């Protein structure tokens, strides 16, 4: 990329030479033409690396695949929302998806819980090192481990129990508080604080802690402290909130790989653990949330808070193995902070993100906080295909020869394709 300051210097010298060599009657026309060329060079110097035309064409193709119903994608580049568009339909033979269509965030909601807890930490209302037992919660852990478990252990999934403990009980309609009490009967898988084992029901003890500290419903706290200040008008944390605009994506799940997804029920299971999986919003509001997580809204999220929740706290070795196998090592050195995953992209660039899944919905966010650039996506099926969007975009950002990450061109394979 050329240095625009250097280009300006060359122009000044060249102009001085021209004044002495070119006849005056041709000077103004020559200078006008040359200035236009110079501006083109300058714009090229600052042009972004993301090929939006190619990306849009790829996403249009993705939306025609039988495993996709609706899809919304947004990009923040250099701190600004530069792309936001919907593809497909809110439901089969329904309305077109647009940038205001509301989807579920699923586990992206965990970053909201960590962010709100971080706000309370900064205000001195709690400490990340406080014991969970100080807040009289429903959480019980093997060997009375809840007495030593800290808020930080909850937010980093370091509670020493089997991953996704008793999620099926939650999906069967059991009360989350009752399920948390039953966790004490499990066998410990490691010492609390020593290993990462991903949780939903246990993570949602954050809801109880926030409510104990503020004396307000968790949903109201998240809206008042985070969504409203960020102008996230479509962001809610319940089933009614998903449906209230009328422009919402219905859930689908895929029965077999080569047929259209089958409609599934919209259930309340993960709305009953709002800190773990309860948020809904449009893609535009998710993009605005990502901007705030980049540090671009310090009036709402100061850097001191973001540094706390984005700092890697525990290695996620199981995920690292999975990422290497599926995505050729694009995301390396996988770790978990507080409600956020942290990686090295292609071994060189620090990125922060998360993925989410509940029945009939998927969600994704990945961004580089140093470049203020990232990608968010929401879709209403169980397809893994859109997971590849983040790699196609970030490969462009880092000028890495990309692959057919969405498996559009080569019959499902991951063969290499031109970056743009």
C-alpha positions in Angstrom: 0.0 0.0 0.0 1.5 3.4 -1.0 2.3 6.0 1.6 -0.1 8.9 0.8 2.1 11.5 2.5 5.0 10.5 0.2 2.6 10.7 -2.8 1.7 14.3 -1.8 5.4 15.2 -1.6 6.1 13.8 -5.0 3.2 15.8 -6.4 4.5 19.1 -4.9 7.9 18.6 -6.6 6.4 17.4 -9.8 4.1 20.5 -9.9 7.1 22.8 -9.5 8.8 21.2 -12.5 5.7 21.4 -14.6 5.3 25.1 -14.0 8.7 25.7 -15.5 8.3 23.3 -18.5 4.7 23.2 -19.6 3.2 26.2 -21.6 0.8 28.2 -19.4 -2.2 27.6 -21.8 -2.0 23.9 -21.1 -1.1 24.1 -17.5 -4.6 24.2 -15.9 -6.0 21.3 -18.0 -2.9 19.2 -17.3 -3.0 19.9 -13.6 -6.7 19.0 -13.4 -6.1 15.7 -15.1 -3.1 14.9 -13.0 -4.9 15.8 -9.8 -7.7 13.3 -10.6 -5.1 10.6 -11.1 -3.5 11.6 -7.8 -6.8 11.3 -6.0 -7.3 7.9 -7.5 -3.9 6.8 -6.1 -4.7 8.3 -2.7 -8.0 6.5 -2.6 -6.3 3.2 -3.5 -3.9 3.8 -0.7 -6.7 3.9 1.8 -9.1 1.4 0.1 -10.3 -1.4 2.3 -9.2 -5.0 1.5 -12.8 -6.5 1.7 -14.2 -7.2 -1.7 -17.9 -6.5 -1.0 -19.1 -7.3 -4.5 -17.6 -10.7 -4.4 -18.8 -11.3 -0.8 -22.4 -10.3 -1.8 -22.3 -12.7 -4.8 -21.1 -15.5 -2.5 -23.8 -14.9 0.0 -26.5 -14.8 -2.7 -25.3 -18.2 -3.8 -25.3 -19.5 -0.2 -28.9 -18.4 0.2 -29.9 -20.7 -2.7 -28.6 -23.8 -1.0 -31.1 -26.2 0.4 -29.8 -26.0 4.0 -30.3 -22.2 4.2 -33.7 -20.5 4.8 -32.7 -17.0 5.9 -29.3 -15.3 6.6 -28.2 -11.8 7.7 -24.6 -10.6 7.6 -22.9 -7.3 8.6 -19.4 -6.1 8.5 -17.6 -3.4 10.5 -14.5 -2.2 8.7 -12.2 0.4 10.3 -14.8 1.1 13.0 -17.8 1.7 10.7 -20.7 -0.5 9.6 -19.8 -0.9 5.9 -22.1 -3.8 5.0 -25.4 -5.1 6.3 -27.7 -7.2 4.2 -30.3 -10.0 4.4 -30.6 -13.1 2.2 -33.3 -15.7 1.8 -36.6 -15.6 3.7 -37.9 -15.3 7.3 -39.6 -18.5 6.6 -40.2 -20.7 3.6 -42.4 -18.7 1.2 -42.3 -15.9 3.6 -40.9 -12.3 3.7 -37.3 -11.5 2.5 -34.8 -11.2 5.3 -33.4 -7.7 5.6 -31.0 -5.9 7.9 -33.8 -5.3 10.5 -35.0 -9.0 10.6 -34.7 -10.3 14.2 -32.9 -13.6 15.0 -31.8 -15.3 18.2 -28.2 -14.8 19.4 -28.1 -18.1 21.3 -24.7 -18.3 23.1 -23.5 -14.9 21.9 -25.7 -13.9 24.9 -22.9 -15.0 27.2 -20.8 -12.0 26.2 -23.7 -9.8 27.3 -23.7 -11.4 30.8 -20.0 -10.9 31.1 -20.2 -7.3 29.9 -23.0 -6.4 32.3 -21.1 -8.1 35.2 -18.0 -6.1 34.2 -20.0 -2.9 34.4 -21.0 -3.9 38.0 -17.4 -4.7 38.8 -16.2 -1.3 37.6 -18.9 0.4 39.8 -17.7 -1.6 42.8 -20.9 -3.6 43.2 -19.1 -6.9 42.9 -15.7 -8.3 42.2 -14.8 -11.1 39.7 -13.0 -12.8 42.5 -16.1 -12.9 44.8 -17.3 -16.3 45.7 -20.5 -17.4 44.1 -21.8 -18.5 47.5 -21.7 -14.8 48.7 -24.8 -14.2 46.6 -27.0 -17.0 47.9 -27.5 -18.5 44.5 -29.0 -21.9 43.5 -25.7 -23.2 42.2 -24.3 -26.4 43.8 -21.1 -28.1 42.7 -19.5 -31.5 43.5 -17.7 -31.6 46.9 -19.3 -28.3 47.9 -17.3 -26.6 45.2 -19.7 -23.7 44.9 -18.2 -22.4 48.1 -14.9 -21.8 46.4 -16.1 -21.1 42.9 -15.7 -17.4 41.9 -17.7 -15.3 39.5 -14.7 -15.4 37.2 -14.9 -19.2 37.2 -18.5 -19.0 36.1 -17.8 -16.6 33.3 -14.8 -18.5 32.0 -16.5 -22.0 32.3 -14.0 -23.2 34.9 -16.5 -25.0 37.3 -15.0 -28.5 37.0 -18.1 -30.3 35.8 -18.9 -32.2 32.6 -19.5 -29.9 29.6 -23.1 -28.7 29.0 -24.2 -30.3 32.2 -27.9 -31.2 32.3 -28.8 -29.2 29.2 -31.2 -31.9 28.3 -33.1 -31.4 31.5 -33.4 -27.7 30.6 -34.7 -28.6 27.2 -37.2 -31.0 28.9 -38.7 -28.0 30.7 -37.1 -28.3 34.1 -36.6 -25.2 36.2 -33.1 -23.9 35.8 -32.7 -23.2 39.6 -33.6 -26.8 40.3 -31.2 -28.1 37.7 -28.4 -26.0 39.2 -29.0 -27.5 42.7 -28.8 -31.0 41.1 -25.3 -30.2 39.7 -23.8 -30.9 43.1 -24.5 -34.6 42.6 -22.2 -34.9 39.6 -18.6 -36.1 39.8 -15.9 -33.4 39.4 -14.0 -33.6 36.2 -11.2 -31.3 37.4 -10.3 -28.8 40.1 -12.4 -25.6 39.9 -10.4 -23.0 38.0 -8.1 -25.5 36.3 -9.9 -26.5 33.1 -12.5 -25.2 30.7 -15.8 -27.1 30.4 -18.5 -25.2 28.6 -21.8 -24.7 30.4 -25.3 -23.2 29.9 -27.4 -23.9 33.0 -24.5 -23.3 35.4 -23.4 -20.2 33.5 -26.8 -18.7 34.0 -26.1 -18.4 37.7 -24.9 -15.0 36.5 -28.5 -14.0 36.1 -29.1 -14.6 39.8 -25.9 -12.7 40.8 -26.8 -9.7 38.7 -30.3 -9.7 40.2 -29.0 -10.0 43.8 -26.7 -7.0 43.2 -29.0 -4.7 41.4 -32.4 -5.8 42.8 -33.8 -5.8 39.3 -34.7 -8.4 36.7 -31.6 -9.5 34.7 -33.4 -8.7 31.4 -34.2 -5.2 32.5 -30.6 -4.6 33.6 -29.2 -5.7 30.3 -31.5 -3.5 28.4 -31.0 -0.5 30.6 -27.3 -0.7 31.0 -26.3 -2.0 27.5 -28.9 -2.2 24.8 -30.5 1.2 25.3 -27.3 3.2 25.6 -26.0 1.5 22.4 -29.2 2.3 20.5 -30.0 -1.4 20.0 -33.8 -1.0 19.5 -34.5 -4.6 18.4 -32.5 -6.2 21.2 -34.6 -8.2 23.7 -34.3 -11.3 25.9 -37.5 -13.3 25.6 -39.8 -15.0 23.2 -42.2 -12.1 23.1 -39.4 -9.7 22.2 -38.4 -11.9 19.2 -41.9 -11.8 17.8 -43.0 -8.3 18.6 -41.7 -6.5 15.5 -43.4 -9.0 13.1 -40.1 -9.1 11.1 -38.6 -12.2 12.8 -37.0 -15.3 11.4 -38.8 -18.6 12.2 -36.6 -21.6 13.3 -35.7 -24.5 11.0 -33.5 -27.5 11.4 -32.1 -29.7 8.7 -33.2 -33.4 8.6 -30.8 -34.5 5.9 -28.0 -32.8 4.1 -29.6 -32.4 0.7 -33.2 -31.3 1.5 -34.8 -28.1 2.6 -34.7 -27.7 6.4 -37.8 -28.8 8.4 -39.7 -26.3 10.6 -39.1 -26.8 14.3 -40.8 -25.4 17.4 -40.0 -22.0 18.9 -39.5 -23.0 22.5 -38.6 -21.2 25.7 -35.9 -23.5 27.0 -32.9 -21.1 26.6 -34.9 -18.0 27.2 -35.2 -19.4 30.8 -31.4 -19.0 31.1 -31.1 -15.5 29.6 -27.5 -15.0 30.6 -26.5 -18.1 28.6 -28.8 -17.9 25.6 -31.6 -15.4 25.7 -30.8 -12.4 23.5 -32.5 -11.6 20.2 -31.8 -8.7 17.7 -31.3 -7.7 14.1 -28.0 -7.9 12.4 -27.6 -4.2 12.5 -27.9 -4.2 16.3 -25.5 -7.1 16.6 -23.0 -5.1 14.4 -23.5 -2.1 16.7 -22.8 -4.3 19.7 -19.6 -5.6 18.0 -18.5 -1.9 17.5 -18.9 -1.3 21.2 -16.8 -4.5 22.0 -14.1 -3.0 19.7 -13.8 -0.1 22.1 -15.6 2.4 19.9 -18.3 3.3 22.5 -16.2 4.1 25.6 -19.1 6.1 27.0 -20.8 2.8 27.5 -18.0 0.2 27.6 -14.7 1.7 28.8 -11.4 0.0 27.7 -10.8 -1.1 31.3 -13.9 -3.3 31.1 -13.1 -4.7 27.7 -9.6 -5.5 28.7 -11.0 -7.6 31.6 -13.5 -9.6 29.7 -11.4 -10.1 26.5 -8.2 -11.3 28.3 -7.6 -15.0 27.8 -8.3 -16.9 31.1 -8.2 -20.6 30.2 -7.0 -22.6 27.2 -9.8 -24.4 25.3 -7.8 -27.4 24.0 -10.8 -29.4 22.8 -12.0 -26.5 20.6 -8.4 -26.0 19.3 -8.3 -29.6 18.0 -11.7 -29.2 16.4 -10.8 -25.9 14.7 -7.5 -27.3 13.4 -9.4 -30.3 11.9 -12.2 -28.4 10.2 -10.6 -25.0 9.4 -7.0 -25.8 8.6 -5.6 -23.9 11.7 -7.1 -20.5 10.8 -8.0 -20.0 14.5 -5.1 -21.0 16.7 -4.2 -20.7 20.4 -7.8 -21.0 21.3 -8.7 -19.6 24.8 -11.7 -18.3 26.7 -12.0 -15.0 28.5 -15.2 -13.9 30.2 -18.0 -14.7 27.8 -15.7 -14.4 24.8 -13.4 -16.7 22.9 -9.9 -15.4 22.0 -7.7 -16.7 19.1 -4.7 -16.0 16.9 -6.0 -15.9 13.3 -3.6 -17.8 11.1 -1.1 -17.6 14.0 -0.5 -13.8 13.6 -3.6 -11.7 14.4 -5.5 -11.6 17.7 -9.2 -12.0 17.1 -12.2 -12.2 19.5 -15.4 -14.0 18.8 -18.1 -16.5 19.7 -20.6 -18.8 18.1 -24.1 -19.7 19.2 -26.7 -22.4 18.5 -30.2 -23.1 19.8 -32.8 -25.2 18.0 -33.4 -23.6 14.6 -31.0 -20.7 14.9 -27.2 -20.1 14.6 -25.2 -16.9 15.3 -21.6 -15.8 14.9 -19.3 -12.9 15.6 -15.5 -12.5 15.0 -13.5 -9.3 15.1 -10.0 -7.9 15.2 -10.0 -5.2 18.0 -6.7 -3.6 16.7 -8.1 -3.1 13.2 -11.7 -2.3 14.4 -12.8 -4.8 11.8 -15.1 -7.8 12.0 -18.0 -9.9 10.8 -21.4 -10.9 12.4 -23.9 -13.3 11.0 -27.3 -14.7 12.0 -29.3 -17.4 10.3 -32.4 -19.5 11.0 -31.4 -23.1 10.3 -28.9 -25.6 11.7 -26.6 -25.4 8.7 -22.9 -25.0 9.3 -22.3 -23.5 5.9 -22.5 -19.8 7.1 -19.7 -20.5 9.7 -17.4 -20.2 6.7 -18.3 -16.5 6.2 -16.0 -15.4 8.9 -13.0 -17.1 7.3 -13.8 -15.7 3.8 -14.0 -12.2 5.2 -11.0 -12.3 7.6 -8.9 -13.9 4.9 -9.6 -10.8 2.8 -8.8 -8.6 5.7 -5.4 -10.2 6.2 -4.7 -10.7 2.5 -4.5 -14.4 2.9 -5.3 -16.7 -0.1 -8.8 -17.9 0.9 -10.6 -21.2 0.4 -14.2 -22.1 -0.4 -15.0 -21.9 3.3 -18.8 -21.9 2.6 -18.5 -24.9 0.3 -20.3 -23.3 -2.6 -18.1 -23.9 -5.6 -16.8 -27.5 -5.4 -19.6 -29.6 -4.4 -19.0 -29.4 -0.7 -15.2 -29.5 -0.6 -13.0 -26.9 0.8 -10.8 -26.3 -2.2 -8.8 -23.0 -2.6 -10.4 -20.1 -4.4 -9.1 -16.7 -5.3 -9.3 -14.2 -2.5 -11.1 -11.6 -4.6 
